[in-house]
Amino acid sequence: MKSLQDMSILITGGGSGIGLGTARYCIERGAKVTICGRREDKIKDAASSLGDQCRGIAADITVANDREKLLAAAVDHGGQLDALINNAGNMYRGAITSLDEQALQAVFHTNVIAAMMLTGLCTPQLARREGSVVFVGSIHTRRAFPGASPYAATKAAVQGLTRVLAAELGEQKIRVNCLLPGAVFTEINQRAGLMDDETALQRLQGMSDLHALGRIGTTEEVAEAMAYLICAEWVTGAMIDIDGGLGLGITQDPAITNREEQ
């Protein structure tokens, strides 16, 4: 098992939520982390809150020049590149009968295509360090949420991509894995204009009973699993659920429940 100490880690979508939580977790354990996001004020504030071990870069990963700038910044900051966390993502929801093709292409561009292109760009640097790529998937591929087909389709694509790249990059000793978080409070729905912070948190907390463990998760808990995939030297092509049992799809049988209560 590798150590996070002195690693150079690049995290897309690092200004909030899982990305920011992972950056904090890794920095606390001695890593140098480069984070990026589209909103310059947000990413600069996030980086400032994490100290000198973090560098924040305003970048849009769907733009080729920004991807090149981002990789250069990460290598300059950390002296190398040990891990790439493809965390940036957008949300798009809608009934299958009313989807907008341009919006659908946009969510695939961010969630899948840009991550593929950035991974390819980072591969030579990662190969020098026998490094790691982690894609962030979603519980949406384990449990069906009507109206979320665009987002779920992008995350299913990411899972397929993970296995192919694990095989493709294995000869270069690059490990590729995918983490599937469950209900964790992030800004993805708010950025999509679907709800405000309070509504988003209430929605997630209302899902607590759907989890085998009876609660939603935290970004730190996801970061722990992320760190494992960064450091585990014989794990590749894996899909790891970090969801408190939400993906189990637990169904309460009233007949059995009533019998047990008697």
C-alpha positions in Angstrom: 0.0 0.0 0.0 1.4 3.3 -1.0 1.3 6.4 1.2 -0.3 9.7 0.4 2.8 11.5 1.8 4.5 13.6 -0.9 2.1 12.4 -3.6 1.0 14.9 -6.3 -2.8 14.6 -6.9 -5.0 16.3 -9.4 -8.7 16.6 -8.6 -11.2 18.0 -11.0 -14.3 19.6 -9.5 -12.4 20.3 -6.4 -14.1 23.5 -5.2 -16.8 21.8 -3.2 -18.4 18.5 -2.1 -16.6 15.3 -2.7 -13.7 16.9 -4.6 -13.0 19.4 -1.8 -13.4 16.8 0.9 -10.9 14.5 -0.9 -8.4 17.3 -1.3 -8.6 18.1 2.4 -8.2 14.5 3.4 -5.1 14.0 1.2 -3.5 17.2 2.2 -3.9 16.3 5.9 -1.9 13.2 5.1 1.0 15.0 3.3 0.0 15.1 -0.3 0.2 18.1 -2.6 -3.1 18.6 -4.4 -4.2 20.6 -7.4 -7.9 21.3 -7.7 -9.8 22.9 -10.5 -13.3 24.3 -11.2 -15.0 26.7 -13.6 -15.8 29.3 -11.0 -12.5 31.2 -10.3 -13.7 32.8 -7.0 -14.9 29.5 -5.7 -11.8 27.5 -6.6 -9.5 30.2 -5.2 -11.4 30.3 -1.9 -11.3 26.5 -1.6 -7.5 26.4 -2.3 -6.9 29.2 0.2 -8.8 27.3 2.9 -6.5 24.3 2.4 -3.2 26.1 2.6 0.1 26.0 0.7 -0.2 22.3 -0.1 -3.1 23.1 -2.4 -3.1 25.0 -5.7 -6.4 26.1 -7.3 -6.8 26.5 -11.0 -9.8 28.0 -12.8 -10.3 25.6 -15.7 -13.1 24.1 -17.8 -12.2 20.5 -18.4 -14.3 20.4 -21.6 -11.7 22.9 -23.2 -8.5 21.3 -24.5 -6.3 24.3 -23.6 -7.6 24.3 -20.1 -6.8 20.6 -19.7 -3.2 21.2 -20.8 -3.0 24.2 -18.4 -4.3 22.1 -15.6 -1.9 19.2 -16.1 1.1 21.6 -16.3 -0.1 23.3 -13.0 -0.4 20.0 -11.2 3.1 18.8 -12.3 4.6 22.2 -11.4 2.9 22.2 -8.0 3.7 18.6 -7.0 6.8 17.9 -9.0 5.1 14.9 -10.7 1.7 13.4 -11.0 0.8 10.4 -8.9 -3.0 10.4 -9.2 -5.9 11.8 -11.2 -9.3 12.0 -9.6 -12.0 12.5 -12.3 -14.6 14.1 -10.1 -16.0 17.0 -12.1 -19.6 16.4 -13.1 -22.8 18.0 -14.1 -26.4 17.0 -13.6 -29.2 16.9 -16.2 -32.6 15.4 -15.5 -35.8 15.1 -17.5 -38.4 12.7 -18.8 -37.2 10.6 -21.8 -39.9 12.2 -23.9 -38.7 15.8 -23.3 -34.9 15.7 -23.3 -33.0 18.4 -25.0 -30.3 17.0 -27.3 -27.8 19.9 -26.7 -28.2 19.6 -22.9 -27.7 15.8 -23.2 -24.5 16.3 -25.3 -23.2 18.8 -22.7 -23.6 16.5 -19.7 -21.9 13.7 -21.6 -19.1 16.1 -22.6 -18.3 17.0 -19.0 -19.0 13.7 -17.3 -17.5 11.3 -19.8 -15.6 12.8 -22.8 -13.6 15.5 -21.0 -12.6 12.9 -18.3 -11.4 10.6 -21.1 -9.4 13.3 -22.7 -7.8 14.5 -19.5 -6.9 10.9 -18.6 -5.2 10.4 -21.9 -3.3 13.7 -21.5 -2.2 12.7 -18.0 -1.2 9.1 -18.9 2.5 9.8 -19.6 3.0 11.5 -16.3 1.1 8.9 -14.4 3.1 6.1 -16.1 6.3 7.6 -14.7 5.0 7.2 -11.2 3.0 3.9 -11.7 0.1 6.1 -10.7 -3.7 5.9 -10.3 -6.8 7.1 -11.9 -10.1 7.2 -10.0 -13.4 8.0 -11.8 -16.3 9.1 -9.7 -19.4 7.0 -10.6 -22.8 7.1 -8.9 -25.4 5.1 -7.1 -27.6 5.9 -10.1 -26.2 2.8 -11.8 -27.2 0.7 -8.9 -30.6 2.1 -8.2 -33.1 3.5 -10.7 -34.3 7.1 -10.2 -37.0 8.0 -12.8 -36.1 11.1 -14.6 -32.4 10.8 -14.1 -31.6 8.8 -17.3 -29.2 11.3 -18.7 -27.0 11.4 -15.6 -27.3 7.7 -15.0 -26.2 7.0 -18.6 -23.1 9.1 -18.2 -22.1 7.2 -15.0 -22.8 3.9 -16.6 -20.4 5.0 -19.4 -17.8 5.9 -16.8 -18.0 2.4 -15.3 -17.4 0.8 -18.7 -14.6 3.1 -19.3 -13.0 2.2 -16.0 -12.7 -1.5 -16.9 -11.4 -0.9 -20.4 -8.8 1.6 -19.3 -7.7 -0.7 -16.4 -6.9 -3.3 -19.0 -5.4 -0.8 -21.5 -3.1 1.0 -19.0 -2.2 -2.0 -16.9 1.0 -2.6 -18.9 2.1 0.9 -17.9 1.4 0.0 -14.2 -1.4 2.6 -14.0 -4.3 1.5 -11.9 -7.8 2.6 -12.9 -10.8 2.3 -10.6 -14.3 3.8 -10.0 -15.9 4.9 -6.8 -19.7 4.9 -6.6 -20.9 7.3 -3.9 -24.4 7.2 -2.5 -26.3 10.1 -0.9 -23.8 12.7 0.0 -24.4 16.5 0.2 -22.8 18.2 -2.8 -23.6 21.2 -5.1 -24.4 19.2 -8.2 -28.2 19.7 -8.2 -27.8 23.4 -7.2 -25.4 24.1 -10.0 -27.9 22.6 -12.4 -30.6 25.0 -11.1 -32.7 22.1 -9.8 -32.9 23.2 -6.2 -31.3 25.4 -3.5 -29.0 24.2 -0.7 -31.7 23.7 1.9 -34.0 21.8 -0.4 -31.1 19.6 -1.6 -30.1 18.7 2.0 -33.7 18.0 3.0 -34.1 15.7 -0.1 -31.0 13.8 0.9 -31.9 13.5 4.5 -35.3 12.2 3.5 -33.5 9.3 1.8 -31.9 8.2 5.1 -34.3 5.3 5.6 -33.4 3.9 2.2 -29.8 3.2 3.4 -29.1 0.0 5.2 -27.1 2.1 7.7 -30.0 4.5 8.2 -28.2 7.8 7.2 -26.6 9.7 4.4 -22.8 9.8 4.0 -20.2 12.5 4.4 -17.5 13.7 2.0 -14.8 12.6 4.5 -16.2 9.0 4.3 -16.0 9.1 0.5 -12.5 10.6 0.7 -11.4 7.6 2.8 -12.4 5.2 0.0 -10.9 7.5 -2.6 -7.5 7.4 -0.7 -7.7 3.6 -0.6 -8.0 3.5 -4.4 -5.2 6.0 -4.9 -2.8 3.9 -2.7 -3.9 0.3 -3.2 -1.2 -1.2 -5.5 -3.0 -4.4 -6.6 -6.5 -3.0 -7.2 -7.5 -2.1 -10.7 -10.7 -2.2 -12.7 -12.7 -2.2 -9.5 -16.1 -0.5 -8.8 -16.4 0.3 -5.1 -19.7 1.3 -3.6 -19.5 3.8 -0.8 -23.2 4.3 -0.2 -24.3 3.1 3.2 -26.2 0.3 1.6 -28.4 2.6 -0.6 -27.6 0.5 -3.7 -28.9 -2.7 -2.0 -32.4 -1.5 -2.9 -33.8 -2.7 0.4 -37.5 -3.3 0.4 -39.5 -3.7 3.6 -42.0 -6.5 3.5 -45.0 -5.4 5.7 -46.1 -9.0 6.3 -42.6 -10.0 7.6 -42.2 -6.7 9.6 -45.6 -7.1 11.2 -44.9 -10.7 12.1 -41.6 -9.8 13.7 -43.2 -7.1 15.8 -45.8 -9.5 17.2 
